[in-house]
Amino acid sequence: MKIAFYSTKPYDRIYFEPMSRERGIEIHFFEAACSVETIPLANGCDALCIFVNDYLNEAMIGQLAQMGVTAILLRCAGFNNVDIRAAAQNGIHVLRVPSYSPEAVAEFATALLLTVNRHTHRAFMRTRDFNMSINGFMGTDLHGKTAGVIGTGRIGQAMIRILKGFGMEITAYDPYPNESLGITYDTIENVFRNSDVITLHCPLTPETKHIVQAKTIELMKDGVYLINTSRGDLVRTEDLIEGLLHKKFAGVGLDVYDEEGGVFYEDRSNDIIDDENLARLSTFPNVLITSHMGFFTKEAVRAIAEVTLENADAVQKGLELKNEVLDTN
């Protein structure tokens, strides 16, 4: 099997190169993102492998079918960036990595929460200049507070275990409650209304897009903490900025952003960024933005490579496609 591998970074090669050789899979690594302009790079390949900020629309998938591509391998859990229906209509399998390391993302979400609560990122910068004043860095105890967990899949469950360890009360929303978790489920409105910390761990779907927006922000407590390590479009950025301006949030930790494509994972330090919302968010002292790195541990990157190549093997050998994304519409 030949695979066109888009959006290649140095760390992708660490595991994909040796593992693919062991399986007899030929990978063509491209630094370019998957887009309308770069689709021809997949010509002559059996499959292509893409990441979170690549995309495949109906027209592009039609081109892939004409090239003889039989599989789209997502080296991530989300699949909102691929037209699943178009792939099904063209006989192209779409396979993902449903779980690589839930703990990696949950631990990172916790790091964001602790950082914006206790201002450790700002304290680091201040003390580098030997400014040892702690004025403005007062946080709040998490023990005894209520954490609202939106989405109780594997990552959400890992987050719940961590937050319980802090002695927090857990309230959660998920359209498919898991009663074995020993937590209290409620309506999403009540979770927003009653939580001191809100952490998002749900996929991006038409139902969850802009789940955090003006109306739901209005429900939240004053001084709430918001953490998003899932997908940028869960939050309507313009409404988040308005909430920040009105001092609704004590702290916001964002590992994702709705317009992150072309910015996250790239070095744009010498460029003028023309995204006004991203620039505005960066000015708030109680907002911490990281570049979609919640997954980024050795264990997770290795697991992503293993499962992605297992998916490729399954397509090539006609085995059961356990991780196939099916068109349910």
N, C-alpha and C positions, 0 to 999 in steps of 0.2 A: 504493500500500500504506500502511496505517495501522499503526503499531507502538506498543504500550503499553510504555514504557521504565521499568522499576522500579529502585529504589535509586539514583536519580540523584544524582550529586555534581557540584559546579561544573566539575571537570575533564573530566567526560564530555561536556559541551556544547561544549568547545573544538573537538573534531573532528567529533562526531556532527552538530551543527547545520549547519555549512556543507556537509558531505559529503552529508547526507540531502537538502538543498535541491537540490544538483546532480543528484541521482538522481530527484528528484520523489517522494521518500518522506516521508510525514508522520509525525513522531514526537511522541507525547504523553508528556512527561517527568513522572514521579512520583517524589517523594522517598521515598515509602513503599516498604518492602520487599515483595516478592511473598510473600503468605501467604494463608491461608484467608480472612481478613477483607478483603484488598485485591484479590482476584481479580475482583470486579465492575468494577474500574476498566478492565479490558481489554474490556469490552462495546463492540461496534462496531468493534473493531480486527481486522486480519487476522493479526497476529502479536504476540508479546510478547517483550521482550528482558530477560534477567535476568542477575544476577551471582552470584558464588560463594556468598554467604550467603543468597540467595533459595532457595526450594524449591518443587517441584511434585509433589504426591502423586497417587495414582490418582483420588481424588474431585475434586481441583482440575482435573485434566486432563479429566475428564468434563464439568465445567462449561465449560471452554474449548471443547470440541468442540460443545457446545450453542450457544455464542455464535458459532460459525463460524470460530474461530481455526484457521489451517492450519499455523502454524509457531511453534516455540519457538526463539528465537535466544539462544544462550549467548555472552556476551562474555568468555569464558574458555575454557581448555582442558578442565578437569574437567567431568564430567557426572553425578557421583554424587548430586547434589541433585535429579535429575529421574527420575521413574519412566519409564524408556525403554520398557518393555513396554506400559504403559498408553497412552503416546503413540502407539505403533505400532498398537495395537488401535483407537484412535480416529481413525486416519488423519492424525495430526499429525506433521509433520516436526520433528526436533530437529537443529539445526546448531550447531556450536561453532567456536571459533578454535583450531585445533590447535597453532599456533605463531605467536607474535607477536614475541617477542624472547628467544630462549633465553639470549643473552648477558646480558640485563638481570637475569634471575633468578640465573644463575650468578655474575655479578659481585657481586650482593647477598649471596648465600650466602658468598662469599669475604670480603666485608666483615664479616659476622657472625663468621666464624671468626677473622679477624685481630683483631677487637675483643675477643672474649672471651679470646683467647690473650694479647694484650698489654695488656688492661685500659684501652684508650683512653677508653672511656665514663666509667669511674670517675676516670681521670686528669684528664679535662676538668672534671668537677665539683669535684675537689679543688683544682686550680690556680686555678679561679675565685675561691676563697677565699684565694689565695696560700699554700696549703699545698703546698709543692714537694717533700714527701717522696715517694720512690718505693717505700717499704716496702710490701710486699704485692702489687706489680705485676709480679713476675717471671714471664715467659712461657717459651716453649720455641721453639727453631728448628723450622720446618716442613721445611726442607731435609733430605732423607734419611729423613724419616718416611714411614709408610705411610698412604695415604688410601683408605678403603673407600667406593666410590661405589655406592649402591643405586639402580639404574635408569640405563640408558645410552641413553636417548632423546636428543632434541636438547639439552635442558637439561643432562642428565648428561654429554653429550659436550663441551659448552661448559665445564662444570666441570672435566672431565678435562684439557682444554687449559690451563686456568689453573693447576691444581695441578701439572701437569708442568713448567710454567714456574717453579714454586717449587723444582723438583728433588725432588719427592715421588715415591715409588713408588706405583703405582696397582694396587689390587685391586678387582674389581667383581663385582656380582651382577645378573643380569637373566635372566628366563626365556627371553629371545630374544637370545642373545649376538651381538654385532657383531664378527666376527673382524677386520674391517678397521681397528679402532681401535688395534691393537698394544698391548693391555693384557692382564693376566691375569684371567680369570674364575675364580670359585671358588664353592663352596656358600655360601649366605647365612650359615650357622653359622661357616664359616671366615673370611668377611669380617668378621663381628662380632668374632671371636676375635683376628684378627691386625692390626686397624687401630688406628692412633693417632688418626685422625680419621674419623668416619663422617658422610657427608652423604647425605641422602635426596632422590631425584629421581624417584620413581615415583608413578603414579596411585593413587588410593584405590579399591581393589576388595575383594571379600570375602577374597581371598587376602592382601592387604597390610594390611588393618585390624589395628592394634596389632602391626605387625611389630616394633616396639620395645616390649617388655614384660618382665616380671620374668625370664623364662627367657633371653631374648636379652641383656638387660642383664648377667645373671650371666656370660655368655660373654665380655663385653668386657674389655679391659685396664683396670686401675686407671689413672685419670688420662686417660681417653679424652675427646675432644671430639665432641659430637653437634650437627649442624646440620640443621634441618628447614625447608625453604622450599616444601614440596609441599602436604601436607594434614595438618591437625591430628590426625585419627584414625589416622594411621600410628603414633602414639605413645600408649601408655596412660599418661595423665598421673599417675595414682596411683602407678604403678610407677616412673615417672621421678622423682617426688618422693622415693620411698623410696631410689632410687639416689643422689640428691643428698645425702640425709641421711646415707647411709653413705659419702659422699665418693668415690663411684665416678667422677664426672665432674670433669675439670679445668675444663671450660666447656661451656655449652649455649647455642646460639643458635636461637631459635624465631621464625619469621615467621608461623607458623600455630598454631592452638590448637583442640582438639576442640570446645570450646563457645564459639567466637568470635562466633557470630551474635548481633547485638544489642549487641555491645561493640566489636569491631573496625570501623573506618571511622566510628565515632561519637565525639562528644565527651561522655564520661561523667565529666569531671573534677570535677563538683560532686555526683556521685552516690555513694552507698555501694554498692560492688560486693559482691553476695552470693555470688559464685563463690569458694568457699574454696580450690579448687585454683589458680585464677589468682592470687588474693591470696597464697597460699603461695609459688608460683613467683617472684613479684616480690620476695620477701624474700631470695632467695639471691644473694650478691654475684657469683657466677660464672654467673648466668643473664641473658641479654639477650633481651627480648621486644620484637618490633616488630609492627606491625598489618597483616600481610598486604600488604606494600608492595614485595615483591621485584620485581614486574613494572613498577613505577611509573617509567618513563622516557618522555620525549617520543616516542621511536621506537616503544616498545611500545604506548602509548595510541593513537597514530596508526594503527598496524597493526591493533589491535583494532577500531577504528572501520571501517577499510577492509574488513577481512575480514567483519565482521558485516553490513555493508551489501551486500557482494557476495553473501553467503548469502541475504539478503532478496531481492535482485534475481533470484537463481537460482530461488527459489521462485515469485516473481511471474511470471517469464517462462517457466517450465517448462524451465529449463536443467538440466544435470547438477548434482546436489547433491554436490559433491566433499567437503564437510565434514559430511555427515550422520552422525549417530550412530545405528547400527542395533541393533535388539534381537537379540542373539546367543544368548539363552537358549532 
